[in-house]
């Protein structure tokens, strides 16, 4: 990333989201080749559909963060970040990673493009690039002051939006691993 050095909070968050992405891709790689685009049952998403969903969520979240940062910049910007406290536990109260309760995905992030697994993986690389561009622009700024509502979780800070992306992917990594287990599968949830 170019520009200002990435602050400890952003570095920690990006390490986390990158680790979760690696888990997602490892779970997909563990599936038989012919299983990636096949739904385990009519009401459950295939691995390709889950990857498409993750792409839609990350793209939308990252674009929202860019828009928020641009809006704040027109009003004088954000102060410098002064805290090194971890934000990795900021969303624990929502239990996103546990993923035991199926959640219906909002229509705007429901897979509908019919992507293959290969296409969805390429799309995920693109969405991660959008997120990295935001991190480069937000480096060194106090992103606790960047806020927007999430449809399920309420108002989140810029840091929490990034954390949400990682925890959401951790949830789907579990679901993708279940696809490799006979009788397992995805609930097609957010």
Backbone as CSV, one residue per row, in Angstrom:
resi,resn,N_x,N_y,N_z,CA_x,CA_y,CA_z,C_x,C_y,C_z
1,UNK,0.832,-1.181,0.000,0.000,0.000,0.000,0.871,1.236,0.000
2,UNK,0.478,2.189,-0.818,1.245,3.421,-0.879,0.619,4.465,0.020
3,UNK,1.284,5.621,0.141,0.753,6.698,0.959,1.242,6.570,2.384
4,UNK,0.398,7.034,3.320,0.753,7.011,4.738,0.948,5.572,5.209
5,UNK,1.834,5.382,6.196,2.008,4.026,6.725,0.704,3.552,7.345
6,UNK,0.428,2.277,7.207,-0.791,1.710,7.768,-0.643,1.669,9.283
7,UNK,-1.638,2.224,9.944,-1.658,2.256,11.404,-1.859,0.845,11.933
8,UNK,-1.459,0.619,13.185,-1.538,-0.710,13.811,-2.944,-1.300,13.735
9,UNK,-3.968,-0.478,13.933,-5.335,-1.006,13.895,-5.686,-1.528,12.499
10,UNK,-5.351,-0.764,11.482,-5.648,-1.212,10.126,-4.798,-2.416,9.740
11,UNK,-3.563,-2.425,10.161,-2.693,-3.575,9.873,-3.270,-4.843,10.504
12,UNK,-3.724,-4.734,11.751,-4.321,-5.882,12.445,-5.589,-6.347,11.727
13,UNK,-6.435,-5.411,11.354,-7.676,-5.764,10.672,-7.417,-6.399,9.314
14,UNK,-6.486,-5.843,8.555,-6.208,-6.408,7.234,-5.568,-7.788,7.341
15,UNK,-4.744,-8.005,8.352,-4.197,-9.346,8.569,-5.335,-10.322,8.861
16,UNK,-6.304,-9.867,9.644,-7.454,-10.719,9.981,-8.298,-11.017,8.738
17,UNK,-8.671,-9.973,7.968,-9.519,-10.234,6.803,-8.783,-11.084,5.767
18,UNK,-7.482,-10.877,5.628,-6.720,-11.707,4.696,-6.663,-13.164,5.161
19,UNK,-6.546,-13.385,6.459,-6.548,-14.748,6.996,-7.900,-15.425,6.764
20,UNK,-8.978,-14.664,6.912,-10.302,-15.238,6.689,-10.511,-15.560,5.220
21,UNK,-10.006,-14.703,4.351,-10.102,-14.987,2.911,-9.338,-16.264,2.584
22,UNK,-8.172,-16.434,3.180,-7.397,-17.656,2.950,-8.183,-18.883,3.408
23,UNK,-8.888,-18.760,4.525,-9.721,-19.866,5.026,-10.843,-20.189,4.046
24,UNK,-11.494,-19.156,3.522,-12.567,-19.347,2.540,-12.032,-20.092,1.320
25,UNK,-10.925,-19.622,0.783,-10.373,-20.229,-0.424,-9.871,-21.647,-0.165
26,UNK,-9.314,-21.891,1.016,-8.870,-23.246,1.361,-10.075,-24.188,1.448
27,UNK,-11.179,-23.702,1.993,-12.386,-24.527,2.091,-12.925,-24.858,0.698
28,UNK,-12.871,-23.893,-0.207,-13.326,-24.143,-1.581,-12.375,-25.116,-2.266
29,UNK,-11.080,-24.939,-2.050,-10.098,-25.829,-2.667,-10.239,-27.266,-2.181
30,UNK,-10.789,-27.459,-0.991,-10.955,-28.800,-0.434,-12.155,-29.539,-1.033
31,UNK,-12.992,-28.824,-1.758,-14.170,-29.444,-2.371,-13.791,-30.180,-3.648
32,UNK,-14.515,-31.247,-3.978,-14.308,-31.863,-5.289,-14.587,-30.816,-6.375
33,UNK,-13.845,-30.870,-7.460,-13.951,-29.870,-8.527,-15.394,-29.715,-9.003
34,UNK,-16.103,-30.822,-9.145,-17.466,-30.753,-9.678,-18.487,-30.264,-8.645
35,UNK,-18.083,-30.094,-7.396,-19.025,-29.688,-6.347,-19.124,-28.177,-6.169
36,UNK,-18.188,-27.427,-6.701,-18.132,-25.991,-6.433,-19.371,-25.246,-6.923
37,UNK,-19.889,-25.631,-8.029,-21.014,-24.906,-8.612,-22.340,-25.635,-8.436
38,UNK,-22.327,-26.708,-7.681,-23.541,-27.493,-7.448,-24.111,-27.180,-6.071
39,UNK,-25.380,-26.862,-6.030,-26.046,-26.623,-4.746,-26.217,-27.949,-4.013
40,UNK,-25.941,-27.966,-2.696,-26.130,-29.195,-1.934,-27.611,-29.559,-1.802
41,UNK,-28.487,-28.580,-1.909,-29.933,-28.780,-1.932,-30.537,-27.522,-2.563
42,UNK,-31.776,-27.576,-3.002,-32.352,-26.418,-3.707,-32.346,-25.117,-2.912
43,UNK,-32.460,-25.188,-1.609,-32.526,-23.973,-0.785,-31.165,-23.520,-0.261
44,UNK,-30.106,-24.224,-0.590,-28.769,-23.874,-0.093,-27.866,-23.438,-1.231
45,UNK,-27.006,-22.482,-0.913,-26.102,-21.950,-1.928,-24.944,-22.894,-2.204
46,UNK,-24.511,-22.878,-3.442,-23.288,-23.589,-3.824,-22.090,-22.790,-3.324
47,UNK,-20.924,-23.385,-3.415,-19.701,-22.670,-3.042,-19.515,-21.452,-3.942
48,UNK,-19.787,-21.594,-5.235,-19.649,-20.466,-6.160,-20.597,-19.336,-5.769
49,UNK,-21.809,-19.672,-5.381,-22.762,-18.643,-4.957,-22.307,-17.962,-3.668
50,UNK,-21.723,-18.737,-2.757,-21.199,-18.126,-1.538,-20.059,-17.158,-1.860
51,UNK,-19.184,-17.545,-2.764,-18.091,-16.657,-3.155,-18.639,-15.393,-3.811
52,UNK,-19.654,-15.548,-4.647,-20.275,-14.373,-5.274,-20.882,-13.462,-4.204
53,UNK,-21.543,-14.055,-3.233,-22.120,-13.290,-2.119,-21.031,-12.524,-1.358
54,UNK,-19.925,-13.181,-1.083,-18.821,-12.515,-0.382,-18.277,-11.357,-1.205
55,UNK,-18.182,-11.537,-2.511,-17.752,-10.460,-3.409,-18.710,-9.278,-3.332
56,UNK,-20.001,-9.559,-3.384,-20.999,-8.482,-3.329,-20.937,-7.729,-2.001
57,UNK,-20.801,-8.475,-0.908,-20.738,-7.847,0.417,-19.486,-6.993,0.553
58,UNK,-18.333,-7.538,0.177,-17.097,-6.779,0.314,-17.083,-5.561,-0.607
59,UNK,-17.547,-5.717,-1.833,-17.582,-4.594,-2.769,-18.478,-3.484,-2.231
60,UNK,-19.669,-3.843,-1.794,-20.592,-2.845,-1.265,-20.053,-2.156,-0.030
61,UNK,-19.466,-2.932,0.872,-18.912,-2.374,2.106,-17.736,-1.448,1.814
62,UNK,-16.844,-1.884,0.938,-15.661,-1.073,0.617,-16.059,0.211,-0.117
63,UNK,-17.014,0.123,-1.012,-17.473,1.323,-1.716,-18.146,2.286,-0.751
64,UNK,-18.904,1.767,0.200,-19.513,2.612,1.231,-18.428,3.337,2.017
65,UNK,-17.383,2.630,2.410,-16.290,3.246,3.159,-15.612,4.346,2.342
66,UNK,-15.398,4.093,1.063,-14.817,5.123,0.186,-15.715,6.366,0.150
67,UNK,-17.017,6.154,0.003,-17.976,7.267,-0.060,-17.967,8.054,1.246
68,UNK,-17.956,7.345,2.372,-17.929,8.015,3.673,-16.661,8.843,3.834
69,UNK,-15.535,8.259,3.453,-14.264,8.975,3.593,-14.230,10.203,2.682
70,UNK,-14.747,10.081,1.483,-14.801,11.214,0.567,-15.694,12.313,1.155
71,UNK,-16.837,11.937,1.735,-17.734,12.914,2.342,-17.099,13.636,3.510
72,UNK,-16.367,12.894,4.340,-15.682,13.495,5.489,-14.569,14.417,5.007
73,UNK,-13.896,14.046,3.942,-12.804,14.864,3.412,-13.316,16.235,2.982
74,UNK,-14.539,16.276,2.435,-15.094,17.567,2.011,-15.473,18.442,3.203
75,UNK,-15.584,17.832,4.377,-15.920,18.585,5.593,-14.694,18.792,6.482
76,UNK,-13.522,18.646,5.953,-12.322,18.912,6.734,-11.525,17.686,7.118
77,UNK,-12.006,16.495,6.816,-11.262,15.269,7.074,-11.417,14.724,8.477
78,UNK,-10.630,13.736,8.761,-10.617,13.057,10.057,-9.309,13.356,10.772
79,UNK,-9.342,13.370,12.111,-8.086,13.532,12.840,-7.234,12.264,12.722
80,UNK,-5.997,12.396,13.116,-5.088,11.245,13.103,-5.507,10.235,14.168
81,UNK,-5.276,8.978,13.868,-5.538,7.913,14.843,-4.467,7.982,15.922
82,UNK,-4.896,7.915,17.176,-3.950,7.963,18.291,-3.966,6.697,19.136
83,UNK,-4.950,5.825,18.918,-5.054,4.605,19.716,-4.472,3.411,18.971
84,UNK,-3.804,2.534,19.713,-3.324,1.269,19.162,-4.146,0.095,19.678
85,UNK,-5.231,0.377,20.423,-6.047,-0.689,21.010,-6.661,-1.549,19.905
86,UNK,-6.669,-2.831,20.126,-7.243,-3.761,19.163,-8.739,-3.515,19.008
87,UNK,-9.222,-3.707,17.796,-10.657,-3.620,17.532,-11.222,-4.984,17.111
88,UNK,-10.420,-6.031,17.228,-10.858,-7.346,16.772,-12.047,-7.901,17.552
89,UNK,-12.282,-7.453,18.762,-13.422,-7.933,19.541,-14.643,-7.041,19.442
90,UNK,-14.593,-6.004,18.619,-15.644,-4.985,18.583,-17.019,-5.515,18.176
91,UNK,-17.076,-6.594,17.438,-18.364,-7.125,16.981,-18.721,-8.458,17.627
92,UNK,-17.984,-8.863,18.639,-18.217,-10.167,19.258,-19.647,-10.333,19.757
93,UNK,-20.275,-9.239,20.181,-21.635,-9.314,20.738,-22.652,-9.824,19.716
94,UNK,-22.321,-9.753,18.440,-23.250,-10.187,17.406,-23.110,-11.670,17.055
95,UNK,-22.029,-12.306,17.476,-21.833,-13.731,17.207,-21.780,-14.070,15.719
96,UNK,-21.241,-13.188,14.918,-21.199,-13.423,13.474,-20.422,-14.671,13.095
97,UNK,-19.332,-14.908,13.771,-18.453,-16.013,13.385,-19.074,-17.362,13.723
98,UNK,-19.825,-17.411,14.799,-20.422,-18.691,15.200,-21.330,-19.235,14.113
99,UNK,-22.116,-18.409,13.505,-22.886,-18.800,12.332,-23.867,-19.931,12.497
100,UNK,-24.324,-20.209,13.705,-25.230,-21.335,13.897,-26.650,-21.017,13.445
101,UNK,-27.036,-19.761,13.487,-28.388,-19.360,13.106,-28.385,-18.844,11.671
102,UNK,-29.109,-19.523,10.774,-29.148,-19.046,9.388,-29.769,-17.647,9.309
103,UNK,-29.199,-16.833,8.441,-29.699,-15.484,8.211,-29.938,-15.304,6.720
104,UNK,-31.104,-14.813,6.373,-31.380,-14.556,4.960,-30.586,-13.336,4.514
105,UNK,-29.948,-13.448,3.385,-29.154,-12.342,2.856,-30.081,-11.306,2.229
106,UNK,-29.780,-10.015,2.437,-30.546,-8.988,1.731,-30.430,-9.194,0.222
107,UNK,-31.450,-8.788,-0.507,-31.495,-9.012,-1.951,-30.274,-8.455,-2.674
108,UNK,-29.775,-7.285,-2.226,-28.658,-6.656,-2.939,-27.362,-7.464,-2.862
109,UNK,-27.272,-8.416,-1.942,-26.068,-9.251,-1.840,-26.391,-10.735,-2.032
110,UNK,-27.542,-11.000,-2.611,-27.913,-12.373,-2.949,-27.310,-12.704,-4.307
111,UNK,-26.614,-13.837,-4.408,-25.974,-14.183,-5.681,-27.006,-14.310,-6.805
112,UNK,-26.738,-13.621,-7.895,-27.656,-13.681,-9.037,-26.928,-13.580,-10.372
113,UNK,-25.600,-13.526,-10.317,-24.817,-13.354,-11.543,-24.443,-14.672,-12.225
114,UNK,-24.673,-15.789,-11.552,-24.339,-17.086,-12.129,-22.858,-17.289,-12.364
115,UNK,-22.032,-16.766,-11.472,-20.582,-16.889,-11.638,-20.113,-18.319,-11.401
116,UNK,-19.102,-18.718,-12.143,-18.431,-19.979,-11.858,-17.521,-19.742,-10.649
117,UNK,-16.971,-20.792,-10.115,-16.029,-20.626,-8.997,-14.827,-19.790,-9.421
118,UNK,-14.323,-20.045,-10.605,-13.156,-19.280,-11.088,-13.508,-17.799,-11.237
119,UNK,-14.659,-17.509,-11.799,-15.077,-16.110,-11.952,-15.282,-15.437,-10.596
120,UNK,-15.876,-16.169,-9.663,-16.118,-15.609,-8.324,-14.801,-15.339,-7.601
121,UNK,-13.840,-16.210,-7.768,-12.523,-15.973,-7.154,-11.871,-14.708,-7.723
122,UNK,-11.980,-14.520,-9.017,-11.441,-13.316,-9.648,-12.179,-12.079,-9.122
123,UNK,-13.489,-12.182,-8.983,-14.276,-11.072,-8.452,-13.838,-10.748,-7.021
124,UNK,-13.536,-11.772,-6.230,-13.073,-11.545,-4.853,-11.735,-10.814,-4.833
125,UNK,-10.870,-11.091,-5.786,-9.606,-10.358,-5.864,-9.877,-8.876,-6.138
126,UNK,-10.855,-8.609,-6.979,-11.220,-7.230,-7.300,-11.781,-6.514,-6.068
127,UNK,-12.681,-7.169,-5.360,-13.273,-6.524,-4.177,-12.229,-6.295,-3.091
128,UNK,-11.276,-7.193,-2.965,-10.218,-6.985,-1.970,-9.354,-5.792,-2.378
129,UNK,-9.173,-5.608,-3.670,-8.444,-4.441,-4.154,-9.154,-3.136,-3.793
130,UNK,-10.468,-3.125,-3.861,-11.245,-1.940,-3.489,-11.075,-1.662,-1.999
131,UNK,-11.105,-2.721,-1.191,-10.908,-2.554,0.249,-9.500,-2.046,0.540
132,UNK,-8.506,-2.603,-0.129,-7.115,-2.158,0.089,-6.936,-0.686,-0.307
133,UNK,-7.619,-0.259,-1.343,-7.544,1.147,-1.749,-8.128,2.047,-0.654
134,UNK,-9.211,1.599,-0.020,-9.766,2.370,1.091,-8.768,2.435,2.242
135,UNK,-8.166,1.307,2.576,-7.199,1.265,3.673,-6.036,2.212,3.391
136,UNK,-5.591,2.254,2.143,-4.501,3.174,1.787,-4.919,4.627,1.996
137,UNK,-6.145,4.955,1.646,-6.634,6.332,1.821,-6.903,6.659,3.286
138,UNK,-7.321,5.661,4.055,-7.654,5.890,5.459,-6.497,5.689,6.414
139,UNK,-5.340,5.334,5.881,-4.166,5.064,6.724,-3.843,6.265,7.600
140,UNK,-3.730,5.996,8.904,-3.349,7.037,9.850,-4.497,7.883,10.357
141,UNK,-5.708,7.672,9.833,-6.863,8.457,10.261,-7.680,7.709,11.317
142,UNK,-8.385,8.447,12.143,-9.226,7.858,13.187,-10.534,7.379,12.562
143,UNK,-10.577,6.140,12.191,-11.741,5.582,11.505,-12.879,5.244,12.458
144,UNK,-12.700,5.485,13.756,-13.840,5.333,14.676,-14.859,6.436,14.415
145,UNK,-14.424,7.527,13.791,-15.312,8.653,13.517,-16.023,8.526,12.171
146,UNK,-15.671,7.522,11.412,-16.319,7.233,10.136,-17.422,6.225,10.449
147,UNK,-18.680,6.621,10.292,-19.785,5.760,10.733,-20.888,5.656,9.686
148,UNK,-21.480,4.455,9.626,-22.629,4.227,8.752,-23.411,3.032,9.285
149,UNK,-24.718,3.019,9.055,-25.528,1.897,9.532,-25.353,0.645,8.681
150,UNK,-25.294,-0.487,9.356,-25.323,-1.800,8.707,-26.769,-2.284,8.816
151,UNK,-27.311,-2.963,7.796,-28.722,-3.354,7.841,-29.113,-4.253,9.014
152,UNK,-28.203,-5.045,9.534,-28.513,-5.941,10.655,-27.878,-5.511,11.977
153,UNK,-26.715,-4.899,11.892,-25.922,-4.661,13.095,-26.043,-3.245,13.642
154,UNK,-26.672,-2.359,12.912,-26.755,-0.972,13.345,-25.521,-0.196,12.919
155,UNK,-25.303,0.934,13.574,-24.196,1.807,13.183,-22.843,1.158,13.490
156,UNK,-21.988,1.160,12.469,-20.635,0.620,12.599,-19.632,1.710,12.262
157,UNK,-18.473,1.641,12.916,-17.371,2.543,12.584,-16.642,1.996,11.352
158,UNK,-15.750,2.796,10.816,-14.941,2.324,9.683,-14.181,1.054,10.023
159,UNK,-13.616,1.012,11.218,-12.902,-0.202,11.641,-13.854,-1.390,11.708
160,UNK,-15.038,-1.161,12.266,-15.997,-2.261,12.422,-16.501,-2.762,11.074
161,UNK,-16.616,-1.888,10.089,-16.999,-2.351,8.750,-15.958,-3.314,8.188
162,UNK,-14.688,-2.985,8.379,-13.625,-3.884,7.906,-13.669,-5.198,8.681
163,UNK,-13.841,-5.110,9.982,-13.946,-6.310,10.811,-15.140,-7.146,10.381
164,UNK,-16.264,-6.507,10.087,-17.452,-7.221,9.615,-17.115,-8.055,8.379
165,UNK,-16.379,-7.473,7.439,-16.013,-8.214,6.225,-15.273,-9.497,6.611
166,UNK,-14.315,-9.393,7.523,-13.561,-10.569,7.950,-14.409,-11.573,8.694
167,UNK,-15.238,-11.116,9.621,-16.075,-12.050,10.383,-17.132,-12.697,9.495
168,UNK,-17.636,-11.958,8.549,-18.595,-12.512,7.607,-17.942,-13.626,6.789
169,UNK,-16.697,-13.400,6.376,-15.998,-14.436,5.627,-15.667,-15.641,6.506
170,UNK,-15.369,-15.405,7.786,-15.123,-16.520,8.710,-16.374,-17.390,8.822
171,UNK,-17.519,-16.743,8.875,-18.803,-17.461,8.939,-18.977,-18.344,7.696
172,UNK,-18.699,-17.768,6.542,-18.859,-18.537,5.307,-17.787,-19.600,5.148
173,UNK,-16.609,-19.380,5.692,-15.582,-20.431,5.645,-16.093,-21.678,6.358
174,UNK,-16.776,-21.491,7.481,-17.366,-22.633,8.198,-18.399,-23.340,7.326
175,UNK,-19.243,-22.558,6.668,-20.274,-23.145,5.815,-19.657,-23.865,4.621
176,UNK,-18.606,-23.299,4.074,-17.940,-23.939,2.945,-17.263,-25.242,3.367
177,UNK,-16.671,-25.256,4.556,-16.080,-26.501,5.050,-17.157,-27.567,5.231
178,UNK,-18.359,-27.150,5.617,-19.454,-28.104,5.804,-19.891,-28.734,4.485
179,UNK,-19.677,-28.041,3.369,-20.027,-28.612,2.070,-19.217,-29.865,1.760
180,UNK,-18.021,-29.952,2.324,-17.153,-31.114,2.078,-17.573,-32.320,2.911
181,UNK,-18.470,-32.090,3.881,-18.928,-33.151,4.773,-20.255,-33.687,4.232
182,UNK,-20.399,-35.008,4.084,-21.677,-35.536,3.603,-22.826,-35.019,4.489
183,UNK,-23.840,-34.464,3.832,-24.982,-33.919,4.575,-24.776,-32.484,5.032
184,UNK,-23.566,-31.918,4.821,-23.303,-30.548,5.223,-23.773,-29.602,4.143
185,UNK,-23.593,-28.327,4.388,-23.972,-27.378,3.349,-24.152,-25.986,3.863
186,UNK,-24.470,-25.123,2.962,-24.654,-23.715,3.274,-26.120,-23.411,3.470
187,UNK,-26.370,-22.513,4.357,-27.736,-22.057,4.578,-28.089,-20.906,3.658
188,UNK,-27.162,-20.456,2.881,-27.415,-19.326,2.003,-27.659,-18.074,2.795
189,UNK,-26.832,-17.875,3.802,-27.058,-16.741,4.686,-25.977,-15.700,4.569
190,UNK,-26.268,-14.584,5.175,-25.359,-13.445,5.113,-24.215,-13.560,6.064
